[in-house]
Structures are given as structure tokens and as C-alpha cells.
Amino acid sequence: VPNNADDTIKLNGKLMKQMRGTMLQYQMIEKGDHIMCCVSGGKDSATLLHLLLQMQRKLSRDEPFFHLTAVHLDQKQPGYNGSSLVTWLRDQVGVPFRIIEQDTYSIVKEKTAVGKTYCSLCSRLRRGVLYSVAHEIGANKIALGHHGDDAIETLMLNMIHGGKMKSMPARYYSEDRGVHVIRPLMGCLEDDIRRFAMEMKFPILPCNLCGSQPDAHRAKVKLLCASLEAMNPMAKRNMINAMSDVRPSHLLDVDLREACGMDGATGRVTDADRAALVHALFPAWQQGQGSMEPSLFGKDI
């Protein structure tokens, strides 16, 4: 039982509202879906599973609105003990689940060069296994526990180290695997998830790969994001919002400008129909208060 039931109920409602908003925006769930929820043993995926079960109960009437299966991958890390997770899934959650055993740990340790991080290869191997399991159980969607902080950190890592403005999508379709991947928690902040998981006493399994590299770039970016909140407590929330409110006219990507119906060099409108589809390029027109004028692109909007 949580330490403060009232606060936990409020936090549950907050996370559910944010998740529901993301799922509606990206049309993540349809009647008859079979969603495979990947449960890593961490706070994020446990919270995701908990919320998805709540949503399933609310949406279902005579039969389940969508089907849900939890899948945990035992990567054969030294000292691994998943018994607490199995007990939680079986006795408390009561959801159909599968435990998959696959030694990706040894491959990651062997193939990763000295001084490099394990995360990229570990993620690719793990994702490949999960795609295969999704096909085996007939799941058409895979739900992952990435949240808003993950999106912010990925954006900053790509900008700082890769020179690209690139984060992670809330939903995408894998053409090769024929399965949709959804991230329902993209509108949620990690601090809220951490507090909720602690109060709910979800079983947390340590990761010997992630925890063995405290000097990894992501850990540094996490510190940077925390420092930004000293400037503005809403910094992370604003950064999440910014990723869904992109202004091509005020960026330097010539190809993006042209794709959005603008001249790549000047930013003037060359295709009004295409430009009208881009968020906030014609704010007055969108509100029905004015016509579409190319001069709008010269203003700070």
C-alpha cells in the first residue's frame, strides 16, 4: 500500500491523463489491438504496464477493447534474479506474460570496444528479440516505456554529438518487421514516474550494463537537463512541448523549408497549400482572422 494514498491517486490520475493525451494524439490504440508491453524490470515499463491495464479496464465492456501481454527479456546478466518481477506479474498484476531468455549480455560485452557505451548495441539486440516475440504471440503493437525525459536527452545528444535535430517518435511503423511501436509515456516526466513507482512499490531489477558506465554521455546530459530546471522549473515540460511545435521558418534546414512550401533561402511562401499544413506558419489564417500573406514568414511567430 502506498505511503500516501491520496497523493498516489492524484499522481496516477496525472500520469493517466498525460498518457491518454499522447495516445489520442498519435492514435495508438484501436479496438482489437494486441499490445505487447515490454517490461524491462525498471520503473518506466512497470508504470506503463500499470496504466495500460487501467486503460484496458476502462475501455472494455463485454470483451477486452484491446489485448495486453507483458514480455520481459532475461539477458543473462551476472547476478540477475527476476523472481520478484515474475511474482508481481503473476500474483499482483494478473496479466498474461512471457519471460524470454536470450544471452545478449555476452554479445554486448564482446562486441563493444573499450571506452564505448553498451546502450546502442544492447538496444538493437533487445529490440530484435522483442520484434520476433511480437510475431510469435500475434501482437501488432509493441509498447515501450520511454518518457519525455528520454526524448529530451536523445534530442540533446543528437544535437551535441551528431549535429542533428533528432529525437525519438511517439509512434512509428517498422516496415521490415510489420509492427507498430508506441511510446505512450512520451508526455510524462521521469520524476513523476519515479515517485509513482516508489509509492506503488513496483519491483525494480538493476541493470549491470547501464549502471556500469556512470560516465556515459546520457548521464551527463541528464545532469545538464536538471541544471536547466534551476533556470526555469518548467524547462523540461517546455522542451517536450517544443518538439511538437516546430517552426521551419526559423530554422536553418533549407530542405525542410522547401518541403514545407517555402523558398529554402528566403523563407517566402512558394506553395501556399503545402505551407498551410505546417503548424503555426499562418497563425492568423488558422484562427480565421486574416489571409495567408508571405510577409508573415518574416515575423517572429
N, C-alpha and C positions, 0 to 999 in steps of 0.2 A: 504494500500500500504506500503511495507517495507520501512524503513528509507533509506537504501542504496540499490537500485535495483540491481546494478551491483554485489555487494558483495553477495547479496542473490541468484542471478542467479548462481554465481560460487559455492556457498555453496550447492545449490540444486544439481548442477552437480556432486559435490564431493560425496555427500551422495548417489545419484543415482548410481554412478559408483561403490561405495563400496557395496551397496545393490545388484546390478546386479551381481557383482563378487561372492558374497555369494550364491545367488540364482542359479547361474550356477554351482558352485562347488557342491552344495548339491541337484541339480535337483529339485528345489522347485516348479516350475510351469510347468504344461503341458497343452496342448490345451484342452479346455473343462472343466477345473477345476472350481469348485465353492469354492472360498476362503471366509471364514468368518473372517473379520478383527475385532479383539476385541479392542474397543475404550474405554479406562478407563476414559477419561477426562484429561489425562496427556499429556505432551509434546511428549513423545516417541510414543505412539499409534497414536496421531494426525499426526505426521511426517510420520509414517509408512503408514497410510491411504492415505495421500497426494502423497507419492512416488508410492504406488501401483496403484493409479488411473492414474498417469502419465505413468507408465509402461503398463497399460492396453490399454491406448490410442495409445501408440507407437506400440504395438504388434498387435492390432486389424486392420482388413481390412473391409470386408463387414459385418462381425459379430464379437462380442467380442471374443478375444482369450481365455480369462477366465472371469468368472463372479465374482463379488465382492459385498459382503453385509457387512455393518458395524453393529456391535452389541455392545450396551452399557448396562451394568448391573447397575441398581439403587439398591444399597444395603441397602437403607433406613437409611442412616446415618443422625443423627440430623443436621438440618440446610442445608441439601442437596438442591441444586437448579440447575437442569440440563438444564434449559431453553436456556442458551447461547449455549450449545452444540447441542441441538436439532435444534436451529435456524441455526447454522453453517452447520450441516449435510444437512438440508433441502434446505436452500437458497444459500449457497456458494459451498458446495461440490457436491450436487446433486446426491449422491449415495443412492441406496436402503439401508434402515437402520431399525433396530428394537431396541426399548428400553424395556428391561426386568426388571421387578420389583420383587425383591426377598430379604427378610429381612435376610441377612446373618450377618448383623452388630450385632443384638441382640444375635445371636448364638455365635459369636466370643467373645463378651464381657462376656457372661455367662460361656463359656467353658474354657476360657484361665485363668490359675492360676495367682495369683498375682506375679508380677515380671517377668513373661514370656512375650515374644513378640507375637503380634497378627498375624504376617506375615504368618507363616506356615499354621495355620488353615484357615485363611482368603483366602489364595491362593487355598487351596484344595477345599473349599466350592465354591469359584468362578469358579474354573476350572470345577467342576462337573456340575454346571448350564450351563456353556458355551458348554460343550460336548453335553448336552441334546438339546440345541438350535441348534447346528450344525446339528444334526439329523433331527430336525423339519423342517429346511429350506433346507435340502438336500445338505449341504456343505460337501465336502470331505476333506477340509483342514482348519485348524484354524491358523491364523497368529497372533503372539504375538509381542509386541513392545520391547522385551528385546534387549539390545545392548551390545557392547563389555565391557563396564564398569561393567555391571551386571554379565557377565561371569567371569571377573577377581575377583570381590568381592565374588562371590559364590565359586570360586576355593580357595581363601584365607580363607574364613570362614570354609570350609570343612577341609582344612589343619590344621588350627589353633585350631578349636574346635572339629573336628571329626576325625582327624588323617587319612584323606582320600584325595587322589588327584582326585577330582571330581568337575566338573563344571556343565554347562548346555549345551546340544547339540543344534546345529543349526537346526536340524530336527530330529524328532522321530515319530514312529508309535505307537499309543495306541491300543494294541491288544484287550483290554476289550471293548473299545468304537468304534473301527473300523474307526478311523480318524487319519489323519496325522497332526502333529503340527509343524509349521515352525516359525523360528525367523529370518526374512530377515535382520535385522539391526545388526546382531552379529559382522559385520566388521566395524561398525560405533562407534565413540566415543561420549560420553554423552555431552561433551562441544559443539561439533558441532551441535548436535540435539537441545540442549537448545538454542543456538544462533539462529538457523534457526526457531524454534518455536516462539521465541520472535519477530523476524523480520516479520514473517508471521502473527503474532497476532492470533495464534490459541487460542480458548477458553480453559482455564485451570481450572479444578474443584479441589478444595482442598480435600484431604483425611483426615478425622478426626481420622482415626485409625492410619495410618502411621505417621502423624505429631504429635501424642500424645505421642510418645515414642522416644524422641531425643537421649536417651542413649542406643538404640538398638545396637547390635554388628555390623550390616551392616553399620550404620552411622560411627562407629569407624574405620571400615576397609576402608570406603571411604576416611577418613582423612589420613589413612596410605598410600593409593594409591596416594593421592595428594602429600604427602611428598616425595614419590619415584620420582616424576617428577622433584623435586628440584635436584636430583642426575643426572637424565637424562630426558630431555624433551620428549624423545621417549619411556619412560618406559612403559606406558600403551599400546602403539602400539606394542612394542616388546613382551609384555606379551600375547597379543592376538595372535600374530604370533607363540609364543612358544607353545600355546595349540594345534596348528596344525602341530607342528614339534617336536614330542616326540621321545626321544632316549631310548628305553627299555634297551639297553646295559649299560646305565649309570644311571639306577635307581635301587632300591632295591627290586622290586617286583619279587620274584622268579617265581610265577605262570605266570606273564606276559612274562618273559624271555622265559619260556618253550613254551608258546603259540605262541611266535614269532620265534620258531625254534632254540632256544639256550639252552644250558645246564643252568639250573637255578642257579647253584652255580658259575660256572666258566665264563659263558657268551660265551663259544665257540659254534660254529655252530654245531647243530645236525641234522637239516633238512634244507638244502640249499634252497630248493624250497620255503618253508614257510618263511624263513628268508629274501629271496629276495623280498618278498611282503612288507616288513616293510620299511617305509621311512627312507632313509639315512643310513641303515645298511651296504650297499655296494655302497658307493658313486662312486668309480672308475668304478665298473661294470655298474652302472646305466648310466654313461657317455660314456660307450663303450671304456674305456681307460685301462681296466685291468680285471683280472679274480677275481672270488669270493674266497677270502682267509680267513680262520678263524682268521688269525692274525690281520685282520682289526678291530676286536672287542676289541683288546687291546689298540687301539689308541683313543685319544680324537678327536671325529668327530663331 
